[in-house]
Amino acid sequence: MVASKTGIAVGLNKGHITTRRELKAKPSNKIGVASQRNVFVKNIIREVAGFAPYERRLMELIKNSKDKRARKLCKSKLGTFLRAKKKIEELQGAIASSRRA
């Protein structure tokens, strides 16, 4: 939060009084947002190709309630813990949807 300028040359809020410009959203702000088409294509590929061997092993670990071991294995495969947590969340959703069906 920025305090408003006072127009005085000294002090905490020193400086010429100006109005903030409203800028358009930059295209770079949209990086990482999944488009509808990409989600559709990923779903089709998942149906056709299925899960990778390490993903099947992770699903078995999750089913056997060895979540910590699953996260550690996933981190070693994917590189970062955030990616691992996201993948575990995705696989838990897949397990839940397969149980519903």
PEHU-V325674 format. One record per residue. N is the residue number from 0. RES is the residue in one letter. SS is DSSP state (alpha for helix, beta for strand, coil for the rest). PSI is psi in whole degrees, -180 to 180 (NA if undefined). OMEGA is omega in radians with two decimals (999 if undefined). Layout:
N:RES:SS:PSI:OMEGA
N:RES:SS:PSI:OMEGA
//
This chain:
0:M:coil:131:-3.10
1:V:coil:129:3.10
2:A:coil:150:-3.12
3:S:coil:148:-3.13
4:K:coil:151:-3.08
5:T:coil:-18:-3.07
6:G:coil:-3:3.11
7:I:coil:148:-3.03
8:A:coil:-14:-3.10
9:V:coil:163:3.08
10:G:coil:179:-3.10
11:L:coil:-44:-3.07
12:N:coil:38:-3.09
13:K:coil:159:3.03
14:G:coil:163:-3.13
15:H:coil:137:-3.12
16:I:coil:125:3.13
17:T:coil:165:3.04
18:T:coil:140:-3.14
19:R:coil:137:3.08
20:R:coil:140:3.04
21:E:coil:114:-3.10
22:L:coil:151:3.08
23:K:coil:153:3.10
24:A:coil:135:-3.12
25:K:coil:148:3.09
26:P:alpha:-28:-3.12
27:S:alpha:-17:3.11
28:N:alpha:-17:-3.10
29:K:alpha:0:-3.11
30:I:coil:132:3.11
31:G:coil:-9:3.12
32:V:coil:126:-3.08
33:A:coil:126:3.09
34:S:coil:164:-3.10
35:Q:alpha:-41:-3.11
36:R:alpha:-43:3.13
37:N:alpha:-41:3.12
38:V:alpha:-42:3.13
39:F:alpha:-47:-3.12
40:V:alpha:-43:3.14
41:K:alpha:-39:3.12
42:N:alpha:-42:3.12
43:I:alpha:-45:-3.14
44:I:alpha:-40:3.14
45:R:alpha:-40:3.12
46:E:alpha:-43:-3.05
47:V:alpha:-50:-3.00
48:A:alpha:-25:-3.10
49:G:coil:-156:-3.08
50:F:coil:151:3.06
51:A:coil:158:-3.13
52:P:alpha:-40:3.14
53:Y:alpha:-31:3.11
54:E:alpha:-38:3.09
55:R:alpha:-40:3.10
56:R:alpha:-41:3.10
57:L:alpha:-41:-3.14
58:M:alpha:-39:3.09
59:E:alpha:-42:3.12
60:L:alpha:-40:3.14
61:I:alpha:-43:3.14
62:K:alpha:-35:-3.14
63:N:coil:15:3.11
64:S:coil:44:3.00
65:K:coil:64:-3.02
66:D:alpha:-40:-3.09
67:K:alpha:-43:3.10
68:R:alpha:-39:3.14
69:A:alpha:-43:3.14
70:R:alpha:-41:-3.13
71:K:alpha:-43:3.11
72:L:alpha:-43:-3.13
73:C:alpha:-39:3.11
74:K:alpha:-40:-3.14
75:S:alpha:-30:-3.14
76:K:alpha:-37:-3.00
77:L:alpha:-18:3.04
78:G:coil:-45:-3.12
79:T:coil:155:-3.10
80:F:alpha:-35:3.12
81:L:alpha:-44:3.09
82:R:alpha:-39:-3.13
83:A:alpha:-45:3.14
84:K:alpha:-40:3.13
85:K:alpha:-42:3.14
86:K:alpha:-42:3.13
87:I:alpha:-42:3.11
88:E:alpha:-43:3.13
89:E:alpha:-44:-3.12
90:L:alpha:-34:3.07
91:Q:alpha:-38:3.06
92:G:alpha:-40:3.12
93:A:alpha:-40:3.12
94:I:alpha:-44:-3.13
95:A:alpha:-42:-3.13
96:S:alpha:-33:3.10
97:S:alpha:-32:3.09
98:R:alpha:-36:3.12
99:R:alpha:-36:-3.06
100:A:coil:NA:999
//
